[in-house]
């Protein structure tokens, strides 16, 4: 049976809706110096249950990448879920085990994706979306190492356009 009323967790996603600019810093290769990139993102709601985040950003080598993030909440599994695809790769990232912190400011999402080793193996990744204010959010991306430690490799700050 379908629940026709969005839950509180669905409404949390509304914080992301709007037009955004972004500034990111990423280590594009292990051990390399971080590079800085600028971009934009347009986020819209879909039926009160999902948000669709369509982004464009500079990429290494001067190209422009496009990305699509979907985020929602699965009340039966009691977790946030979603997907991410980008024009720079063929991997479909599926977010699982998404959870919100007790303060309601930090959404943590986990996924499997190609490892930095380039040998075709998968690694575990964690993306963390932190609401800094109604007009500022931060995304950090981490990879789980063989040593069981998380290593942050990307930070992006999003500011609402006015």
Secondary structure as UniProt FT lines:
FT   HELIX           8..12
FT   HELIX           13..16
FT   STRAND          18..26
FT   TURN            30..31
FT   STRAND          35..46
FT   TURN            47..49
FT   STRAND          50..58
FT   HELIX           60..62
FT   STRAND          64..74
FT   TURN            75..78
FT   STRAND          79..86
FT   TURN            87..88
FT   STRAND          93..100
FT   TURN            102..103
FT   STRAND          106..114
FT   TURN            116..117
FT   STRAND          122..133
FT   TURN            134..135
FT   STRAND          136..144
FT   TURN            146..147
FT   STRAND          150..160
//
